[in-house]
């Protein structure tokens, strides 16, 4: 058995996507530190959206989702 398959079964390194044919794709950051990390980006187009709290709401939602998926968010 290959190392990547073994690590996947042990939960040490998870692919971020898997294709229907079984091919796995891994994030480069996972290889480097063995930890799932994510950088999040938010954006609004108008000052009114920023004042309404849309930017903070987007950031909070992205950080929560990343945490639920097992990522540590890097700011």
C-alpha positions in Angstrom: 0.0 0.0 0.0 1.2 3.5 -0.8 2.2 6.0 1.8 -0.5 8.5 0.9 -3.3 5.8 1.0 -2.0 4.7 4.4 -1.9 8.2 5.7 -5.4 8.8 4.4 -6.7 5.7 6.1 -5.0 6.7 9.4 -6.4 10.3 9.1 -3.0 11.8 9.0 -3.3 13.5 5.6 -6.7 14.0 3.9 -7.1 14.9 0.3 -9.0 18.1 -0.3 -10.8 16.5 -3.2 -11.2 13.1 -4.8 -12.2 12.4 -8.4 -14.8 9.8 -9.5 -11.9 7.6 -10.7 -10.4 7.5 -7.2 -7.6 10.0 -7.8 -6.8 12.2 -4.8 -5.6 15.8 -4.7 -3.7 17.2 -1.7 -3.1 20.7 -0.6 0.6 21.7 -0.6 0.3 23.2 2.9 -0.8 19.8 4.2 2.4 18.2 2.9 4.5 20.9 4.5 3.2 20.9 8.1 0.8 17.9 8.3 -1.9 20.3 9.4 -4.8 21.5 7.3 -4.5 25.3 7.0 -6.7 27.7 5.1 -6.5 31.4 4.2 -9.8 33.1 3.8 -10.7 36.2 1.8 -13.7 38.4 2.1 -14.7 41.3 -0.1 -17.6 43.8 -0.4 -18.0 46.3 -3.2 -19.7 49.2 -1.4 -19.1 51.1 1.8 -22.8 50.6 2.7 -22.1 46.8 2.8 -19.2 47.3 5.1 -21.2 49.5 7.4 -24.0 46.9 7.5 -21.5 44.3 8.8 -21.4 42.2 5.7 -17.6 41.9 5.8 -17.5 40.7 9.4 -20.3 38.3 8.8 -18.5 36.8 5.7 -15.3 36.4 7.7 -17.1 34.7 10.6 -19.0 32.3 8.3 -15.8 31.4 6.4 -13.8 30.8 9.6 -16.6 28.7 11.1 -16.9 26.6 7.9 -13.2 26.1 7.7 -13.1 25.0 11.4 -16.0 22.5 10.8 -14.0 21.0 7.9 -10.9 20.6 10.0 -8.9 23.6 8.8 -6.9 26.0 10.9 -7.4 29.5 9.5 -4.3 31.5 8.8 -4.9 35.3 8.9 
